[in-house]
Amino acid sequence: MRVLVVGGSGFLGREVCRRGVRAGLAVVATFHSGEVAVPGVHARRLDVTDRSAVRALVAQVRPDAVVGTPYRYDDWAVTADGAANVAVAAAEVGARLVHVSSDALHAGRPTPYADDDPPTPVHAYGAAKAAAETAVRAIDPGAALVRTSLILGEGSKQIQLCRDALAGRAVLFSDELRCPIDVDDLADAVLELVASSYAGLLNVAGPDAVSRAELGLLVAARFGLNPAGLTTTTGAAVGLSRPLDVRLDSARAAGLLRTRLRGVRELLAH
């Protein structure tokens, strides 16, 4: 099977490439400003906002499946329009599409979000991710759309943020609740979905709901750092402009997938 990973230079995209090659897949990956740098992967530069370029590349590669991971936090054209361009190109060649979305498209509430809960974005990035989902579902009803949470692992920005907060260089919020997932688990889940016929929305996140502040303490314990330096506050106190409690219920994915979605407490255990 030939798989095209759009956004192969990103944290998740690179891991999908690595694990795809390990599984014996023929992997082609796109990049824009970073590097893919995964042995066995053929890398191609691509601007996902250029629909003609996306269509031309996909028509040339002729993948059996496309994994869409590109995003840029403050760029609607990449996050929303880029996802639509990838979906159009994949549909034109009849490729299976797995689109990676985010819990950031929810507004936040006291109870976990189910797989099929509609988006309720409260900031620009969430709105862009919601628009991306809307486009993908309209263009390809058979696509799988993976909603995930904070991605952990070697080189994770989330772990670095915790380290910075422990060193007094950043602040973590005690009322911002997420369901972190390991990058290896998420990549394996995405590749399982590539080989499946699952269509529609699917929460793929860890089973442990923790606050950013609690994540910082777990990182401190895992790496032997002093937790006394951790700086915390609440999003409510500072008027945080992003959703706070966006826990995902991933029970459907846990029952569907062979990949075990490990919780953050297990991942960061001593």
Phi and psi in degrees as a GROMACS rama.xvg file:
@    title "Ramachandran Plot"
@    xaxis  label "Phi"
@    yaxis  label "Psi"
@TYPE xy
-100.984  125.424  ARG-2
-118.536  131.748  VAL-3
-103.342  120.202  LEU-4
-102.77  107.518  VAL-5
-86.9115  116.328  VAL-6
97.3714  35.4751  GLY-7
-71.9494  -8.90108  GLY-8
-90.8156  -4.53651  SER-9
-80.8296  171.621  GLY-10
-59.5466  -50.1682  PHE-11
-73.0299  -42.965  LEU-12
-57.0959  -43.1785  GLY-13
-62.6057  -38.6518  ARG-14
-70.805  -36.127  GLU-15
-60.8077  -41.7213  VAL-16
-61.1561  -49.4397  CYS-17
-58.7923  -47.7328  ARG-18
-74.4961  -28.344  ARG-19
-66.3222  -44.1457  GLY-20
-62.1214  -42.6392  VAL-21
-61.311  -31.5948  ARG-22
-84.0846  0.261203  ALA-23
90.0785  13.9824  GLY-24
-84.0438  152.29  LEU-25
-86.9725  113.492  ALA-26
-113.039  126.871  VAL-27
-114.904  135.439  VAL-28
-130.174  143.469  ALA-29
-102.711  154.618  THR-30
-144.145  161.782  PHE-31
-120.605  -60.6201  HIS-32
-115.483  -20.4763  SER-33
-94.6303  -160.732  GLY-34
-126.641  145.207  GLU-35
-80.5448  -53.0274  VAL-36
49.7321  46.6042  ALA-37
-119.1  119.648  VAL-38
-56.5247  136.58  PRO-39
87.997  -3.38004  GLY-40
-105.915  131.698  VAL-41
-88.6222  116.546  HIS-42
-98.3194  139.307  ALA-43
-132.479  133.812  ARG-44
-74.5372  139.363  ARG-45
-154.022  137.045  LEU-46
-101.437  108.118  ASP-47
-69.1177  -14.1918  VAL-48
-79.9725  -9.3281  THR-49
-97.1835  97.0371  ASP-50
-60.3792  -39.4614  ARG-51
-62.4733  -41.3502  SER-52
-66.4466  -40.2445  ALA-53
-63.2316  -46.3992  VAL-54
-63.2736  -40.5555  ARG-55
-65.21  -43.3008  ALA-56
-65.3541  -45.5662  LEU-57
-64.777  -39.114  VAL-58
-64.1178  -32.9254  ALA-59
-75.329  -42.7143  GLN-60
-73.323  -34.7167  VAL-61
52.2194  57.4015  ARG-62
-73.761  153.762  PRO-63
-77.99  -28.5409  ASP-64
-146.381  151.553  ALA-65
-126.033  130.952  VAL-66
-108.874  120.064  VAL-67
-102.759  109.441  GLY-68
-120.043  1.17776  THR-69
-71.9186  142.168  PRO-70
-160.005  158.82  TYR-71
-141.122  123.842  ARG-72
-52.5779  -42.0088  TYR-73
-109.263  26.1805  ASP-74
-132.276  102.326  ASP-75
-61.1425  -40.9938  TRP-76
-60.5151  -41.4948  ALA-77
-71.0379  -50.5201  VAL-78
-71.7334  -44.8727  THR-79
-95.1024  -59.0539  ALA-80
-64.4919  -37.2623  ASP-81
-61.6219  -40.8251  GLY-82
-63.1579  -40.2162  ALA-83
-64.9469  -41.2157  ALA-84
-62.3069  -41.4519  ASN-85
-65.2282  -41.7089  VAL-86
-63.7256  -41.8344  ALA-87
-61.1064  -47.2284  VAL-88
-65.2367  -40.6911  ALA-89
-63.8098  -41.8582  ALA-90
-64.1174  -35.9719  ALA-91
-64.3093  -29.5408  GLU-92
-104.246  4.43405  VAL-93
71.9852  27.7447  GLY-94
-84.3971  144.346  ALA-95
-65.0082  134.892  ARG-96
-119.726  128.07  LEU-97
-119.027  114.424  VAL-98
-104.198  130.559  HIS-99
-96.6552  121.025  VAL-100
-113.192  -160.309  SER-101
-150.18  153.745  SER-102
-70.3186  -11.3513  ASP-103
-66.7426  -10.8849  ALA-104
-84.0498  -0.639733  LEU-105
-95.7131  155.594  HIS-106
-82.729  -23.9481  ALA-107
101.76  137.025  GLY-108
-162.966  167.955  ARG-109
-74.4001  -10.5295  PRO-110
-118.638  150.314  THR-111
-62.3699  153.676  PRO-112
-88.324  134.898  TYR-113
-81.6365  167.855  ALA-114
-56.6581  -42.3183  ASP-115
-96.4251  8.65163  ASP-116
-62.5057  133.869  ASP-117
-70.0517  152.421  PRO-118
-63.1878  145.392  PRO-119
-138.341  61.1067  THR-120
-65.3451  147.043  PRO-121
-123.974  0.510493  VAL-122
-144.428  170.762  HIS-123
-62.2601  -41.6852  ALA-124
-64.9173  -43.0872  TYR-125
-60.7815  -39.2369  GLY-126
-65.6292  -38.4828  ALA-127
-65.6377  -41.4534  ALA-128
-66.8262  -36.7198  LYS-129
-65.4566  -42.0601  ALA-130
-64.395  -38.0489  ALA-131
-60.667  -46.0271  ALA-132
-60.2921  -44.5254  GLU-133
-59.3941  -43.6578  THR-134
-65.7718  -46.0964  ALA-135
-62.2243  -43.3126  VAL-136
-67.1817  -34.4142  ARG-137
-72.1335  -39.1373  ALA-138
-77.2015  -39.874  ILE-139
-138.817  89.221  ASP-140
-61.3273  -17.9522  PRO-141
-88.3933  -1.06911  GLY-142
-71.442  152.272  ALA-143
-96.9655  132.487  ALA-144
-117.851  114.184  LEU-145
-98.0677  115.704  VAL-146
-95.0587  122.727  ARG-147
-128.449  -176.46  THR-148
-126.317  -151.237  SER-149
-62.2684  131.093  LEU-150
-102.927  122.496  ILE-151
-106.204  166.715  LEU-152
141.74  178.515  GLY-153
-60.9215  121.603  GLU-154
88.076  7.29233  GLY-155
-66.7336  134.01  SER-156
-63.0013  -29.8728  LYS-157
-67.7498  -40.9359  GLN-158
-66.1982  -40.4285  ILE-159
-64.5709  -38.1862  GLN-160
-60.4738  -41.8483  LEU-161
-64.1715  -42.5299  CYS-162
-60.1587  -42.0707  ARG-163
-62.7657  -41.7708  ASP-164
-65.9334  -37.3292  ALA-165
-67.376  -24.9411  LEU-166
-94.2332  4.44832  ALA-167
82.3832  13.9458  GLY-168
-100.452  -1.78143  ARG-169
-154.677  169.149  ALA-170
-122.933  136.999  VAL-171
-111.007  147.211  LEU-172
-99.2668  132.608  PHE-173
-83.5282  -9.71478  SER-174
-114.461  13.0645  ASP-175
-100.714  102.128  GLU-176
-102.606  130.115  LEU-177
-138.18  174.89  ARG-178
-124.083  79.6556  CYS-179
-58.7252  150.856  PRO-180
-135.482  146.881  ILE-181
-74.8116  141.017  ASP-182
-62.5029  -33.226  VAL-183
-65.5882  -44.8239  ASP-184
-62.7985  -42.887  ASP-185
-66.3886  -42.2976  LEU-186
-61.9425  -42.8397  ALA-187
-63.6864  -40.1411  ASP-188
-63.5842  -42.1804  ALA-189
-61.1146  -43.923  VAL-190
-68.7571  -32.2009  LEU-191
-61.5937  -42.4176  GLU-192
-69.0391  -31.6093  LEU-193
-56.0615  -41.0754  VAL-194
-88.2978  3.15624  ALA-195
-107.671  178.064  SER-196
-110.05  14.5874  SER-197
-60.2283  132.847  TYR-198
-123.291  139.148  ALA-199
107.335  -163.897  GLY-200
-82.6489  144.807  LEU-201
-151.288  120.345  LEU-202
-73.9123  125.81  ASN-203
-130.154  91.8509  VAL-204
-144.696  173.312  ALA-205
-74.1544  160.473  GLY-206
-80.2247  -13.7397  PRO-207
-93.6134  124.582  ASP-208
-94.5914  121.083  ALA-209
-134.156  154.709  VAL-210
-81.0356  164.435  SER-211
-59.4629  -40.129  ARG-212
-64.2613  -43.1274  ALA-213
-64.695  -37.4351  GLU-214
-60.0052  -39.9574  LEU-215
-60.4238  -40.7619  GLY-216
-67.2994  -37.5589  LEU-217
-64.7036  -39.588  LEU-218
-65.0287  -41.0354  VAL-219
-59.8259  -45.1938  ALA-220
-66.3886  -39.787  ALA-221
-66.0285  -39.0276  ARG-222
-107.207  10.3754  PHE-223
67.4401  35.7916  GLY-224
-97.4781  155.041  LEU-225
-76.3683  116.624  ASN-226
-75.0258  -10.7331  PRO-227
-64.6927  -24.9934  ALA-228
-84.5587  -1.20516  GLY-229
-66.807  126.507  LEU-230
-101.848  123.163  THR-231
-130.897  158.839  THR-232
-155.953  -168.268  THR-233
-115.519  147.376  THR-234
-63.465  -35.1913  GLY-235
-62.1199  -37.6942  ALA-236
-67.7725  -33.9419  ALA-237
-102.843  1.72789  VAL-238
68.0326  45.5244  GLY-239
-55.9654  133.027  LEU-240
-92.8885  20.909  SER-241
-129.328  161.802  ARG-242
-63.2639  149.574  PRO-243
-98.6263  -69.7586  LEU-244
-94.4701  96.6829  ASP-245
-124.541  51.8578  VAL-246
-65.8867  140.721  ARG-247
-109.619  134.622  LEU-248
-89.3726  109.569  ASP-249
-104.584  26.1701  SER-250
-61.776  -37.9062  ALA-251
-62.3494  -44.9267  ARG-252
-64.9097  -39.5853  ALA-253
-61.8323  -34.0807  ALA-254
-81.9499  -24.6608  GLY-255
-87.9194  -38.0578  LEU-256
-96.7199  149.491  LEU-257
-74.5476  -32.2429  ARG-258
-61.7344  128.55  THR-259
-86.608  124.059  ARG-260
-88.8359  102.498  LEU-261
-78.9137  146.669  ARG-262
-81.3732  160.812  GLY-263
-65.9412  -30.9574  VAL-264
-66.8852  -36.4649  ARG-265
-69.7432  -41.906  GLU-266
-62.2661  -36.3687  LEU-267
-105.87  18.775  LEU-268
-67.5475  153.87  ALA-269
